Amino acid sequence: MKKLKDKELCKLVKDDALEESLNAFCKLLRDPTHVCLKCGRASNDKKRLCKPQSMES
């Protein structure tokens, strides 16, 4: 769980956090409010994305 602290989703995937902490990783993806313009990932915390853009119009 320590590995997930304050890292962007791209870096978490590269660090194998997806395999090690799947449940904690999934919590970051629930009810997304932002999408990354660089990698296309979505999250409910814009700090977790490389280039966040709000999904609200």
CYANA upper distance limits for C-alpha pairs under 8 A (distance plus 0.5 A):
  1 MET  CA      5 LYS  CA      7.87
  1 MET  CA     21 SER  CA      6.92
  1 MET  CA     24 ALA  CA      7.59
  3 LYS  CA      7 LYS  CA      8.42
  3 LYS  CA     12 LEU  CA      8.13
  3 LYS  CA     17 ALA  CA      7.35
  4 LEU  CA     12 LEU  CA      7.18
  4 LEU  CA     17 ALA  CA      7.54
  4 LEU  CA     24 ALA  CA      8.29
  4 LEU  CA     25 PHE  CA      7.94
  6 ASP  CA     47 LYS  CA      8.11
  6 ASP  CA     48 ARG  CA      7.61
  7 LYS  CA     11 LYS  CA      6.91
  7 LYS  CA     12 LEU  CA      6.91
  7 LYS  CA     48 ARG  CA      6.62
  8 GLU  CA     12 LEU  CA      6.83
  8 GLU  CA     47 LYS  CA      7.40
  8 GLU  CA     48 ARG  CA      4.51
  8 GLU  CA     49 LEU  CA      5.74
  8 GLU  CA     50 CYS  CA      7.10
  9 LEU  CA     13 VAL  CA      6.78
  9 LEU  CA     41 ARG  CA      8.09
  9 LEU  CA     48 ARG  CA      6.05
  9 LEU  CA     49 LEU  CA      6.64
 10 CYS  CA     14 LYS  CA      6.89
 10 CYS  CA     39 CYS  CA      8.18
 10 CYS  CA     49 LEU  CA      8.05
 10 CYS  CA     50 CYS  CA      8.22
 11 LYS  CA     15 ASP  CA      6.58
 12 LEU  CA     16 ASP  CA      6.85
 12 LEU  CA     17 ALA  CA      5.69
 12 LEU  CA     18 LEU  CA      7.40
 13 VAL  CA     17 ALA  CA      6.21
 13 VAL  CA     18 LEU  CA      6.15
 16 ASP  CA     20 GLU  CA      6.95
 17 ALA  CA     21 SER  CA      6.01
 17 ALA  CA     22 LEU  CA      7.71
 17 ALA  CA     25 PHE  CA      7.88
 18 LEU  CA     22 LEU  CA      5.57
 18 LEU  CA     25 PHE  CA      6.74
 21 SER  CA     25 PHE  CA      6.57
 22 LEU  CA     26 CYS  CA      6.56
 23 ASN  CA     27 LYS  CA      6.99
 24 ALA  CA     28 LEU  CA      7.56
 25 PHE  CA     29 LEU  CA      7.60
 26 CYS  CA     30 ARG  CA      7.05
 28 LEU  CA     43 SER  CA      6.23
 28 LEU  CA     44 ASN  CA      6.52
 28 LEU  CA     45 ASP  CA      7.47
 29 LEU  CA     42 ALA  CA      6.98
 29 LEU  CA     43 SER  CA      5.18
 29 LEU  CA     44 ASN  CA      6.57
 30 ARG  CA     43 SER  CA      7.52
 30 ARG  CA     44 ASN  CA      6.96
 31 ASP  CA     43 SER  CA      7.93
 31 ASP  CA     44 ASN  CA      6.49
 32 PRO  CA     42 ALA  CA      6.22
 32 PRO  CA     43 SER  CA      4.95
 32 PRO  CA     44 ASN  CA      4.62
 32 PRO  CA     45 ASP  CA      8.14
 33 THR  CA     42 ALA  CA      7.88
 33 THR  CA     43 SER  CA      6.68
 33 THR  CA     44 ASN  CA      5.36
 33 THR  CA     45 ASP  CA      7.72
 33 THR  CA     46 LYS  CA      8.27
 33 THR  CA     54 SER  CA      6.59
 33 THR  CA     55 MET  CA      6.04
 33 THR  CA     56 GLU  CA      7.82
 34 HIS  CA     42 ALA  CA      6.16
 34 HIS  CA     43 SER  CA      6.07
 34 HIS  CA     44 ASN  CA      6.72
 34 HIS  CA     45 ASP  CA      7.55
 34 HIS  CA     46 LYS  CA      6.37
 34 HIS  CA     52 PRO  CA      6.42
 34 HIS  CA     53 GLN  CA      5.86
 34 HIS  CA     54 SER  CA      4.93
 34 HIS  CA     55 MET  CA      5.64
 35 VAL  CA     40 GLY  CA      6.69
 35 VAL  CA     41 ARG  CA      6.23
 35 VAL  CA     42 ALA  CA      4.73
 35 VAL  CA     43 SER  CA      6.97
 35 VAL  CA     46 LYS  CA      8.40
 35 VAL  CA     49 LEU  CA      7.88
 35 VAL  CA     51 LYS  CA      8.48
 35 VAL  CA     52 PRO  CA      6.07
 35 VAL  CA     53 GLN  CA      5.90
 35 VAL  CA     54 SER  CA      7.02
 35 VAL  CA     55 MET  CA      6.97
 36 CYS  CA     40 GLY  CA      5.38
 36 CYS  CA     41 ARG  CA      5.87
 36 CYS  CA     42 ALA  CA      6.73
 36 CYS  CA     49 LEU  CA      6.05
 36 CYS  CA     50 CYS  CA      6.61
 36 CYS  CA     51 LYS  CA      5.50
 36 CYS  CA     52 PRO  CA      5.04
 36 CYS  CA     53 GLN  CA      6.62
 37 LEU  CA     50 CYS  CA      8.21
 37 LEU  CA     51 LYS  CA      5.87
 37 LEU  CA     52 PRO  CA      6.81
 37 LEU  CA     53 GLN  CA      7.18
 38 LYS  CA     50 CYS  CA      7.02
 38 LYS  CA     51 LYS  CA      6.36
 39 CYS  CA     50 CYS  CA      7.99
 41 ARG  CA     49 LEU  CA      7.83
 42 ALA  CA     49 LEU  CA      8.13
 43 SER  CA     48 ARG  CA      7.44
 43 SER  CA     49 LEU  CA      7.81
 45 ASP  CA     49 LEU  CA      8.21
 46 LYS  CA     52 PRO  CA      6.07
 46 LYS  CA     53 GLN  CA      8.25
 47 LYS  CA     52 PRO  CA      8.18
